[in-house]
Amino acid sequence: MRNTFINELVNLARENHQIALIVGDLGYSAVEPFAYEFPNRFINAGVAEQNMASVAAGMASEGYHVFAYSIANFPTFRCAEQIRNDIDYHQFPVTIVAVGGGVAYGSLGYSHHAIQDYALMRSMPNMLIAAPGDPTEVRECLRFLVKNPQPSYLRLGKAGEPKFHTDAPILQPGRWQLVHKGNQPTKALLTTGTTLCLAMQWKDLAIYTDYSVYSLPLWGMSCKSGQAKKVKEFEKIITIEDHLIDGGMGSWLLESLASDPNLRAQVECRALNSKICGQVGSQQFLQIAGGLFSL
């Protein structure tokens, strides 16, 4: 996903001279293509993420669409005040790019877990979450964000995520993207971000062979209004995400059903539990320990 992100950002920056990239002294072996081709639009802000966010907001106020790139926990919680006051409040076109969402950097410990980031970012009223499930969705999310500049949060995996889409999906905030059509159209696995891979594995298990797989790449506070109508199409929906269940996408979907609470019984949320907050291990180990693999 990282390479797809940089390659597509370079392509877009060739046409849009207002695209800029700021990094927090990391991304080496990934960001160089942008830095070499557009040195005047590339800034290494150093290990100073709060400053990075404010610089991004300042550049955005002068007409740039700024992509601020770091490992997932650093450009979110470390600079939450700057995101809230400088970026989201002013509705500046800054895209916070978080690499290694979930527990992709689990071997580095809790400081590098990004399992509360959805909860933080979706509480910002103007923030659009972009959580692509495969490299194709990365490209389409980037194209949407550049065409529709706004405060946004692009959550990427670490590396090596498989491709599932045969054709490029047409993305809209809140729109479910069909990735696999199951035998029973009223049952769905709904995922956001890199857990699309997990959903595609689950569909081959006996208890999920009837389920269709949907991805939700774009969502946020402003995208709730059409969700109840979509949920009514199904008798059973299982949401899947590498985030704590509190404040995640599943909770967001349940909140969207407040006007029709009877629909909530049709939704089951699968997410990580808080037991992993003090654990260190590989992504798979922590997903298992966090209950995401329990069927």
N, C-alpha and C positions, 0 to 999 in steps of 0.2 A: 504493500500500500504506500509506503514512503516514496519508493521510486516512481510509482504511478503519479503520486501527488506532485512531486518536483517536475517530472516531465511534462505533465499537463499544465502546471503553473508557468513553466517556461514558454510553452506554446501560447498560452493566453496572454502572457506579458509581452510577447512580440507584437500583438495586435493592440493591447491596451497598455499605453505608456504610463498609466497611473497605478499599476500594480507594483507593490513593494513587498519585500520580505525582510523580517527582523527575526533573528535567532538569539537564544540565550546561551551563547557559547557552547553549542552542541549541534548535532546534525551532520557532523563531518562524515564524509563518504556518501552523503545523500544530497546536501544542499549545494554542492559545488557547481553543478550545471547552471543554476540561477546566478550564483555569485560571480562566476566568470563572465557570463553573457551580459549581466546587468549590474555591474559593480556600483553604479550610482544609485541603484534602487535596492541595494543589499546592505544591511547593518547588522553587525554583531554587537548586541547590547551588553554582552558579558553576563556574568552571573548576577543579574539584577532584574529579575522579572517584573517587579513593580514599576521600575523605570521603563522597562520595555513596553509595558501596557500603556503608560502615559505618553511615551514617545509615539507609539502607534496611533493613539487618539489625536495627538497633535498633528501628525502627518495627515490623518484622515480629515481633520478639520480644514486642511489646505487642498483637499481634492483627491488624495490618494486612497486606494483600497489596499489596506495593509494586512498582510498575513504574518501573525506573530507565532513563532514555532518553538515548541519545547516539549520535553517529556511530560506526559499528561498531568501529573499532579502539580507541576511547577507554574504553568501559566494560568492556572485556575485558582486554587486556594491561596497561593502565596500572594496573588495580586487581586483578590476578590473585590477590595474597595475600589481599585482603579477600574476594574471592569464595570462595576456597578455605577460609579459616579462619572467616570471619564468617557466610557464607551457606550454602555447601554442607555444611560440617561439622555445622552446627546444624540443617540441613534446614529453613531458614526459607523462607516463601513470598515470595521475591523473584524477579521476572522481569526479567532484564537484557534491555533492548530495544535492539537494534543496528540502526541505519538505514544503508543503503548497503553491504550485504554484498558480498563479492567485490571487484570493481574498479569499482563504481558511482561512486566518488569518485576514479577513476584520474587525472583531470586535476590533482589536488592532490598526486600523488606517492606514494611508497612509505609514507610516514607514515600515509596514509589508506587503504592497501590492507587489506582484511580477508580475507586468504587463508590465514591460519593459525588462525583463530578456532575452527573446528570442532575442530581438534586440541587446543587448549587446553580448550575447554569440555566436550568429551566425555571428557576425562580425569578430570573430577570425578564421583565415584561416584553422587552423588544428583541430578545435573543432567540435566534433560530438554531436549533440543534441539527447538525448534519452528521449522521453516524452511518457511513456506508458499510455495506456488508461484504463487498468484494471490490476488486480493482475497477470494474466497470462502473460501479456506483460511485467510486471515488472521483472518476472523471466527470460523471454527470452531476454530482454534487458541486464540484468546482465550477462547472459551466453555469449552473443555476445561481450560485453565489455571486459570480462575477457579473452575470446579467441582472441580478437583483441585489445590489450592494446594501448591506445592513449589518448590524451586530450579529455575529454568528459564531458558532462553536463547532469546529470540524474535528471529530474524534476518529483517529486512525488506529489500526492495529500496528504491530511492530514490523513484521516482515513475513513474506511467504504465504500470505492468505490466498486460497484458491479462487478461481473465477467461476461463477455460477450462471451468470446471465449470458445467453446466446446473442441477444440483441440489446442495444442500449435502451434502458427504460426512460420514459418521459416522467421526470420527477416534478412533484408539487408538494408543498408542505401539507402534512397530514394524510397523504395518499399512500395506501398500501400497495406494494409492488408484488405481483404474483411471480414467484420464482419456480414453484413446482405445483402442478395440479394433481391433487390426490383423488382417490376413488369416491370420497364422500365430500361434496362441496360445502357442507355445513359444518365442517370441522377444520380448524386452522391452527397452525403454529405461526405466531407473529413474533418476529425478532427485529432488533435494531442493532446496528454495528456488527462486529466480527462474530457474534454468536450465530449469524446466519450459517456458518460452517457447522455449528453444533446442530441446528435445526435440520440441516440437510443430512446429517448422520442419523438423527432421530427418525426421519421419515422412512428409513429402511428397517426400523424395528417393528416387530409384529404389532405392538399396541398403537403404532402411529402410521401404519401404512395407508390408512384412509385419509389422513390429514393433508391438506394443502399447506405449502410453506409460503409465507408472505414476509417481505422485508419492509421496514418503515425507516427510510433513510433521513427524512426531513420531518421534524416535529418540534413542538414547543408550546408555550403558553397560549399563543394566538391560534393554534391549530386544533383546538378541542371541539369546535362546534359541529363538525361533521362526523365525529366518531360514533355517536350513538346510532346514527342511521346505518353506518357500516357494521357495527356489532349486531344489529338486528338481522343481518344476513346469515348469521351463524348460530348453531346451537351450542357449540363449544369452541372456546379460544384459549390457547395456552401461550402466554407471553414468555419470552426467553431473553435474558440479558445478563451481561457480566458486570453487575452493579448490585449494591445492596437493595433489597426489596423496597425499603423505605425511600421514597423520593425518586424512584426510577421510572422507566417507561411504563411498566405495568401499573404502577400507582397513578401515573399520569392518565392512563387509559381509564382506570376506575373513576378517577376524578371527573373525567369527561362525561360519565354516565350519571352524574348527580341529578339531572332532570328526569331520569328514568331509572331509578335504583333497581328495579326488577331485573334489568339487564346484567347487573353485576354478577349474578349467579352463573352466568355463562362464561365468565373470565376467570382463569386460574393463572397466577403469576409464578414463574420460576426464576429465581435470582440467587445471588450469593447471600449467605448468612454472615452475621457479624463475628462468628467464631474465627474467621481467617484474619481478622484485623491484626492479630499479633503473631501471625505465622509467616514463615519464609519458605519459599519453594518455587518450583517451576509453575508455569501457567496451568498445566494440566493437573498437577498435584493440588494447587489451591482451588481450582474449580471443583475437583472431587471433594476436597475437604470442606468447601463452602456449600456443598449440597446441590450444585448445579447439575451433577450427573445422576442424581437419584431420580429414578423413573417411577 
